[in-house]
Amino acid sequence: MSVNCNRNVKFIVDRMHGDLARWLRILGYDTLYSPNLSDYRIILIARRTGRIIATRDRGLVAWARRKGLKAYIISGVEPEEKLGELAQYTHICIEFDPGRTRCPLCNNKLVKITKDEVRGIVPPKVYEEHDEFWYCSRCGKAYWIGSHWRDIFSRLERAKRLTS
């Protein structure tokens, strides 16, 4: 993605794309998701909050567009395919920025906390092996860049390649 990518968009993702919602949140995008939202509620929320709708539901996209809302059909299967498609439509950044990231579970902005503050929240081995941590004040979950991040960064690189 180019340096001039769009960082100021918000999304609402339907029940078919919970994995996409988590990835968008990790990338720092304010993304609403609930598997229980009806199409009607998605339209209302998108209109009220200025969110872009991401869905596989062509009927929902048509309805949203008739209402003057931005909505895109996401056809990819893997998260990186979905991110790549959405980046092509909306010009979002597919770059991890730890200062912007959100909780993948609840969408709350994560805050960086000190190693001392995370003691007792993370397993002892994680505490010993890592120095940087982020915390969600809403759900109480702590995050760190562990070995699973190799896979995350690899998927983000694949998503970027799909946009070229």
Summary of the structure (lengths in Angstrom):
residues: 164
radius of gyration: 16.7
end to end distance: 7.9
largest distance: 54.5
contacts: 496
relative contact order: 0.17
helix: 42%
strand: 15%
